[in-house]
Amino acid sequence: MNDPEDLKIISRYLSKNHVLALCAHADGDIWSATCFYVTDIERMCLYFMTELKTRHGSLMQRNSHVVGTVAKQPKTVALIQGIQYSGSATILEGEEDAAARARYCKQFPVAIAMKAPVWALRLDEIKMTDNTLGFGKKVFWQRET
């Protein structure tokens, strides 16, 4: 069972940030990438744009399971905050694509000119470290099946 307070902490952090790192893998190949994202807390998804021809895009087309992080780079240990996640990345189509693209382009207007597909990163599991709540403090969230 997820703790509603943990979800608030995680949601606030995801909403305040905009860059994720992900790692994709398929057929013995593995690659990482960083992408700008926007948050959909209601669906626990992150929307991002990336071309199909990129190495990570090609891998995600073959295997949607990805892992990654959202983290800042503070110089002080007491301010460390970051998320590790596991989820699945899929290309959006139709109305879902239009809604997510509008949301993405509102936050990143330069993306209006991009023709890259919009992907939904459906978060399934999150572990967050938040030293601002106490050294080594961890909060967790997992999608209920």
N, C-alpha and C positions, 0 to 999 in steps of 0.2 A: 504494500500500500504506500502510495506517495504522500509525503508530508506537504500540505499546502504551503507552508512557510518556505520549504526548500524550493518549490515551484516558483514562488514569488521572487526569491533571490536569483534563481537561474533566469527567469523571464526578464527581469530588470537588466541583468548583465548582458544577455543576448541583444536586447533592444538598444542598449547604449553603445554597442560596438557594431562594426560593419565589415570586418575582414575575417574570413575563416581560412584555415588550412585543412586540406583533405588529402587522403591517400586512397587511391583507387588501385585495384588489382584484377587481373584476369589472365588465364592461360600462362601462368608462370611469370608474367610481367607485372611490375609494380611501379607507381609513379605518384608524386605528390604535387600539389599546386595550391596557390592562394587565390581566393576569389572574394570580391565584394559581395555582400549579401544584405537582404532585408528580412526581417523577422515576421512570421505569422504565428503568434503565440497561441491563438485559438486552435490551430492545427498542429502546433509544435513542428513547424517546418521553417526552413531557411530557403529563400529563393535566391538563385544566382544565375548568371549568364556565363556560358562558355561554349566555344565552338566545338562541333563534333570532330573536327580534324585534329584537335589538340590530343596529346598523348593521354591525358587523364580523361578527356571526353570520349575517346575511343575505348578506353578501358571500362568506363562507366556504362557504355552502351552494351558491353558484353557481360558485365557483372555490376549490378546496381549497388551492392554492399560497399560502403565506404566508412572510414574512420577518420577522425581529425581532431582539431583543436580550435578554440577561439581564445586568444590570450593577448594581454598587453605586455609591455616590456619595462616594468618599473625597475628602478635602481635599488629600491629598498625592499628587503624581504618582507617586511610587515605589510606592504601594499600589494603583494602578489595575489592575483586573481586569474583564474583561467578555467576553461572547460575542456574536457575530453569527451568526445561523443562517438557513437556508433549509429549508423542509420542507412537509409537507401536513397539513392539519387536517381530521379527519373525525369525525363523530358515532359514538359507540360504541353497540352494541345487544347485547341478550341477556347471555350470560355475561361477555363482555368489559366491557360497561357495569357489571355488578354488581361485578366484581373491581376495576375502576378506581375506581368510586364508593366502595367500601369503603376503598380505599387513600387516596383524597382526603379522605373524611370522618374518617378516623383522624387525619390531620394537621390538618384544619380542621373541628372538630366542629360549628361553626355551620352548615356546609353540609348537615348531615343534614336540615334543614327545607327545603332548596331542591329545587325540581322541575326545575331547568335540566338540559339534557342534558350528559353528560360527553363531552368531545372528546379525541381522541388527536392530539397534534402529533408526527407522525413526522419526526424530524430526519434530513435528508439530507446537509447540509453544515454544518460548524461551523468558524469561525475564532475563536480566543480570544487576546486580548491579556492578558498577565500580567506586569506590571512587577515583581512580587515575585520573579520568576525572572531578572530583568535588564531594564534599560530597553528597551522596545519588543519584548520577547520575544513571539513568536507561536507558537501550536500549532494544528494542524489535524486535522480528522477528516472523512471523507466516507464515506457509506454505499456499500458495495461492491455492484455490480449482479450 
